[in-house]
Amino acid sequence: MANWNTTEAIESLAAEIGDKVYIDIAKWHLYLNDAHLHAVLAEQFYPLLADNNLHLRTVLSSPPSLKRSGFGMRRPNLLQDKG
């Protein structure tokens, strides 16, 4: 089980991310808490932050995988046989 201080820190980070970070979709701001992405990102960024290794270039060059949380995009298979 996670350390209580770590859990609190991740929850605090998630709240900060959720309230301040958004995705711009056609000039519409979708805040990450509304998209239910804030906690996932906080859990993945917290270890980098705790190790004092969270840098903008790190975040942008290797964004965390959201597939484990059920998030992600799929490309439709346009060549699929409609039979």
C-alpha positions as a Python dict, from the first residue, in 0.01 Angstrom:
ca = {
    (1, 'M'): (0, 0, 0),
    (2, 'A'): (118, 350, -78),
    (3, 'N'): (261, 574, 189),
    (4, 'W'): (-1, 819, 322),
    (5, 'N'): (221, 1119, 245),
    (6, 'T'): (274, 994, -108),
    (7, 'T'): (-99, 944, -156),
    (8, 'E'): (-171, 1295, -30),
    (9, 'A'): (98, 1440, -255),
    (10, 'I'): (-40, 1261, -561),
    (11, 'E'): (-395, 1376, -479),
    (12, 'S'): (-272, 1733, -436),
    (13, 'L'): (-81, 1718, -764),
    (14, 'A'): (-389, 1573, -936),
    (15, 'A'): (-601, 1861, -805),
    (16, 'E'): (-349, 2116, -933),
    (17, 'I'): (-329, 1949, -1274),
    (18, 'G'): (-706, 1915, -1300),
    (19, 'D'): (-778, 2279, -1219),
    (20, 'K'): (-503, 2439, -1426),
    (21, 'V'): (-429, 2220, -1728),
    (22, 'Y'): (-663, 2185, -2020),
    (23, 'I'): (-677, 2041, -2368),
    (24, 'D'): (-764, 2291, -2639),
    (25, 'I'): (-1024, 2133, -2864),
    (26, 'A'): (-1143, 2366, -3139),
    (27, 'K'): (-1094, 2669, -2911),
    (28, 'W'): (-1283, 2493, -2632),
    (29, 'H'): (-1098, 2425, -2307),
    (30, 'L'): (-1146, 2075, -2168),
    (31, 'Y'): (-987, 2077, -1822),
    (32, 'L'): (-815, 1753, -1732),
    (33, 'N'): (-1033, 1698, -1426),
    (34, 'D'): (-1339, 1705, -1654),
    (35, 'A'): (-1166, 1460, -1889),
    (36, 'H'): (-1076, 1239, -1590),
    (37, 'L'): (-708, 1255, -1683),
    (38, 'H'): (-571, 1451, -1387),
    (39, 'A'): (-526, 1157, -1148),
    (40, 'V'): (-367, 935, -1413),
    (41, 'L'): (-116, 1203, -1503),
    (42, 'A'): (-42, 1284, -1139),
    (43, 'E'): (33, 918, -1065),
    (44, 'Q'): (273, 902, -1357),
    (45, 'F'): (441, 1241, -1306),
    (46, 'Y'): (477, 1218, -927),
    (47, 'P'): (782, 987, -931),
    (48, 'L'): (960, 1230, -1165),
    (49, 'L'): (867, 1520, -942),
    (50, 'A'): (976, 1335, -626),
    (51, 'D'): (1314, 1260, -787),
    (52, 'N'): (1347, 1626, -889),
    (53, 'N'): (1355, 1509, -1250),
    (54, 'L'): (1037, 1666, -1387),
    (55, 'H'): (1137, 1894, -1673),
    (56, 'L'): (926, 2033, -1952),
    (57, 'R'): (1133, 1856, -2217),
    (58, 'T'): (1085, 1526, -2032),
    (59, 'V'): (709, 1574, -2017),
    (60, 'L'): (678, 1675, -2381),
    (61, 'S'): (920, 1419, -2524),
    (62, 'S'): (782, 1118, -2342),
    (63, 'P'): (425, 1171, -2230),
    (64, 'P'): (295, 907, -1993),
    (65, 'S'): (101, 620, -2136),
    (66, 'L'): (-271, 646, -2077),
    (67, 'K'): (-348, 304, -2220),
    (68, 'R'): (-328, 135, -1879),
    (69, 'S'): (-613, 354, -1759),
    (70, 'G'): (-839, 288, -2053),
    (71, 'F'): (-751, 612, -2228),
    (72, 'G'): (-601, 631, -2570),
    (73, 'M'): (-695, 680, -2926),
    (74, 'R'): (-762, 414, -3182),
    (75, 'R'): (-745, 469, -3551),
    (76, 'P'): (-1035, 322, -3741),
    (77, 'N'): (-938, 47, -3980),
    (78, 'L'): (-1057, 193, -4308),
    (79, 'L'): (-949, -117, -4496),
    (80, 'Q'): (-1164, -350, -4288),
    (81, 'D'): (-1399, -568, -4492),
    (82, 'K'): (-1756, -446, -4436),
    (83, 'G'): (-1876, -790, -4556),
}
